[in-house]
Amino acid sequence: MSLELWWGSGSPYSWRALLALEYKRLPYVSHQVQFAKQEHKSPQMLSMNPRGRVPVLKDGDYVCYESLAILHYLDRKYPDPPLFGRTPEEAGTITRVISEYEWYAEEHIQKLIYVILFQGIEERMEEIERAMSHVLSEAATIERRLAASDWLVGEHFSAADIVVFPGIQILLRALERREAHELRSRLLPIEARFPAIAAWIKRIEGLPGYERTYPPHWREQ
């Protein structure tokens, strides 16, 4: 039986699963879930993931949800090309870089995105400044890594790149909105402020299958 993936457009966690499937060149049946229609809360979805969230991966009778769990499952079940390296040292470093992103950057990136898109910046400038300070610090750390290597860990695309990339892309898109004009110059233009990150983004966009992972609703806006 073929792999099946339930995912939502614009979900960074869904984007991780799509990038992994395309990088491994695994055939899969794609099920795009419409958030506006609450399809992620449908009985079918809740039977697979009682939390009602995407992505959800189904491989035969096995169901896996949570993006990192999906990356680990795919790497154990379909090990070539690897997502978590070929040596224990590479696996340890990739996992550490993912953990650093999750602990020190992700919450603040999400805060910026949510305030820009849904809450309004002017009423929350103190929160925004705190979040932006953290994001700029972590962006500098990522920039240093990518100035020394094409990928976040070693010489090959890995789960570290898959985890970090969607969050950065969604933040950059949010910063292009009119409401974010006062914040924009802190990170943009990305080519001038963080040239190594900009080059890394281009490398990922050039990977085979990348276009199939791109959030479809972004093309319509």
C-alpha positions as CSV (number, residue, x, y, z in Angstrom):
1,M,0.0,0.0,0.0
2,S,1.2,3.5,-0.7
3,L,1.9,6.2,1.8
4,E,-0.8,8.7,2.5
5,L,-0.3,12.2,3.9
6,W,-2.9,14.5,5.3
7,W,-1.6,18.1,5.5
8,G,-2.6,21.7,5.5
9,S,-1.4,24.6,3.3
10,G,0.7,27.0,5.3
11,S,1.3,24.7,8.2
12,P,5.0,24.6,8.9
13,Y,4.7,21.1,10.4
14,S,2.9,19.8,7.3
15,W,5.6,21.4,5.1
16,R,8.2,19.4,7.0
17,A,6.5,16.1,6.2
18,L,6.1,17.1,2.5
19,L,9.8,18.1,2.2
20,A,10.8,14.7,3.7
21,L,8.7,12.7,1.4
22,E,9.9,14.6,-1.7
23,Y,13.5,14.4,-0.6
24,K,13.3,10.7,-0.2
25,R,11.4,10.5,-3.5
26,L,8.7,8.4,-1.9
27,P,5.4,8.0,-3.8
28,Y,2.5,9.1,-1.6
29,V,-1.2,10.0,-1.9
30,S,-1.7,13.6,-0.9
31,H,-4.8,14.7,1.1
32,Q,-4.9,18.5,1.5
33,V,-7.0,19.4,4.5
34,Q,-9.0,22.6,4.4
35,F,-8.7,24.5,7.7
36,A,-11.4,26.9,6.9
37,K,-13.9,24.0,6.6
38,Q,-12.6,22.5,9.8
39,E,-11.7,19.3,8.0
40,H,-8.8,18.7,10.5
41,K,-11.5,18.1,13.1
42,S,-13.6,15.7,11.0
43,P,-14.4,12.2,12.4
44,Q,-11.9,10.7,9.9
45,M,-9.1,12.9,11.0
46,L,-9.9,12.5,14.7
47,S,-9.9,8.7,14.3
48,M,-6.2,9.0,13.1
49,N,-5.1,11.9,15.4
50,P,-7.4,12.6,18.3
51,R,-5.7,16.0,18.7
52,G,-7.2,17.0,15.3
53,R,-4.0,18.3,13.9
54,V,-1.9,17.8,10.7
55,P,0.3,16.3,9.4
56,V,-0.9,12.7,9.6
57,L,1.0,10.0,7.8
58,K,-0.5,6.6,7.0
59,D,1.6,3.7,5.8
60,G,-0.5,0.7,5.4
61,D,-2.2,0.1,8.8
62,Y,0.3,2.3,10.6
63,V,-0.6,5.9,11.4
64,C,1.9,8.4,12.6
65,Y,1.4,12.1,13.6
66,E,3.5,14.9,14.9
67,S,6.0,16.1,12.3
68,L,9.2,15.0,14.1
69,A,7.8,11.6,14.7
70,I,7.0,11.4,11.0
71,L,10.6,12.3,10.1
72,H,12.0,9.7,12.4
73,Y,9.6,7.0,11.1
74,L,10.3,7.8,7.4
75,D,14.1,7.6,8.1
76,R,13.9,4.3,9.9
77,K,11.4,2.7,7.4
78,Y,13.0,4.2,4.2
79,P,16.6,5.0,5.2
80,D,18.0,6.2,1.9
81,P,18.7,9.1,1.6
82,P,19.0,9.7,5.3
83,L,17.4,12.6,7.2
84,F,19.4,12.1,10.4
85,G,22.8,11.5,9.0
86,R,24.9,8.3,8.5
87,T,26.8,8.3,11.7
88,P,26.0,8.6,15.4
89,E,27.8,11.9,15.5
90,E,25.8,13.3,12.6
91,A,22.5,12.1,14.2
92,G,23.5,13.7,17.5
93,T,24.4,17.0,15.9
94,I,21.2,17.1,13.7
95,T,19.0,16.4,16.7
96,R,20.8,19.1,18.7
97,V,20.3,21.7,16.0
98,I,16.6,20.8,15.9
99,S,16.4,21.0,19.7
100,E,18.1,24.4,19.7
101,Y,15.6,25.7,17.1
102,E,12.6,24.4,19.0
103,W,13.8,25.7,22.4
104,Y,15.3,29.1,21.4
105,A,13.7,30.2,18.1
106,E,10.4,28.5,17.2
107,E,8.2,30.1,20.0
108,H,9.4,33.6,19.1
109,I,9.0,33.1,15.4
110,Q,5.5,31.8,16.0
111,K,4.7,34.8,18.2
112,L,5.8,37.3,15.5
113,I,3.8,35.5,12.8
114,Y,0.7,35.3,15.0
115,V,0.8,38.9,16.0
116,I,1.4,40.1,12.5
117,L,-1.4,38.0,10.9
118,F,-4.0,38.0,13.6
119,Q,-3.5,40.4,16.5
120,G,-2.1,43.7,15.3
121,I,1.4,45.0,16.0
122,E,0.8,48.4,17.6
123,E,-0.9,47.0,20.7
124,R,1.8,44.4,21.4
125,M,5.1,46.2,20.7
126,E,6.7,45.1,23.9
127,E,6.0,41.4,23.1
128,I,7.1,42.0,19.5
129,E,10.4,43.6,20.6
130,R,11.2,40.6,22.9
131,A,10.4,38.1,20.3
132,M,12.3,40.0,17.6
133,S,15.4,40.1,19.8
134,H,15.4,36.4,20.2
135,V,14.7,35.8,16.5
136,L,17.6,38.1,15.5
137,S,20.0,36.3,17.9
138,E,19.0,32.9,16.6
139,A,19.2,34.1,13.0
140,A,22.8,35.2,13.6
141,T,23.6,31.7,14.9
142,I,22.0,30.0,11.9
143,E,23.8,32.5,9.6
144,R,27.2,31.5,11.1
145,R,26.4,27.8,10.6
146,L,25.4,28.4,7.0
147,A,28.4,30.6,6.3
148,A,30.6,27.6,7.0
149,S,28.5,24.9,5.2
150,D,25.8,24.6,2.6
151,W,23.5,22.9,5.0
152,L,22.7,23.3,8.7
153,V,24.7,20.1,9.6
154,G,27.5,18.8,7.4
155,E,27.5,18.4,3.6
156,H,24.0,17.1,3.1
157,F,20.4,18.2,3.4
158,S,19.0,16.8,6.6
159,A,16.1,16.8,9.1
160,A,17.7,20.0,10.6
161,D,17.1,21.9,7.4
162,I,13.6,20.4,7.1
163,V,12.6,21.6,10.6
164,V,14.0,25.1,10.4
165,F,13.1,26.0,6.8
166,P,9.3,26.3,6.9
167,G,9.3,28.5,10.0
168,I,11.7,30.9,8.4
169,Q,9.8,31.0,5.2
170,I,6.5,31.7,6.8
171,L,8.0,34.5,9.0
172,L,9.6,36.1,5.9
173,R,6.2,36.0,4.1
174,A,4.5,37.6,7.1
175,L,7.0,40.4,7.3
176,E,6.1,41.3,3.7
177,R,2.6,42.3,4.8
178,R,1.8,46.0,5.1
179,E,1.1,45.7,8.8
180,A,4.7,44.7,9.4
181,H,6.4,47.6,7.7
182,E,8.1,48.8,11.0
183,L,9.6,45.4,11.6
184,R,10.6,44.5,8.1
185,S,14.0,46.2,8.0
186,R,15.2,44.2,11.0
187,L,15.3,41.0,8.8
188,L,14.7,42.1,5.3
189,P,16.0,42.2,2.6
190,I,17.3,38.8,3.6
191,E,20.0,38.8,1.0
192,A,21.6,41.8,2.6
193,R,20.9,41.1,6.3
194,F,21.6,37.3,6.2
195,P,23.2,36.3,2.9
196,A,24.1,32.8,4.0
197,I,20.5,32.1,5.0
198,A,19.3,33.6,1.7
199,A,21.6,31.3,-0.3
200,W,20.4,28.3,1.8
201,I,16.8,29.1,1.0
202,K,17.6,29.1,-2.7
203,R,19.3,25.7,-2.4
204,I,16.3,24.2,-0.8
205,E,14.0,25.8,-3.4
206,G,16.1,24.1,-6.0
207,L,15.7,20.6,-4.6
208,P,13.8,18.1,-6.8
209,G,10.1,18.0,-5.8
210,Y,10.3,21.3,-3.9
211,E,7.5,22.9,-6.0
212,R,5.1,20.2,-4.9
213,T,5.7,21.2,-1.2
214,Y,5.0,24.9,-1.7
215,P,1.8,26.1,0.1
216,P,-0.8,26.2,-2.7
217,H,-2.8,29.1,-1.2
218,W,0.4,31.2,-1.4
219,R,0.2,30.9,-5.2
220,E,-3.3,32.3,-5.2
221,Q,-2.6,35.4,-3.2
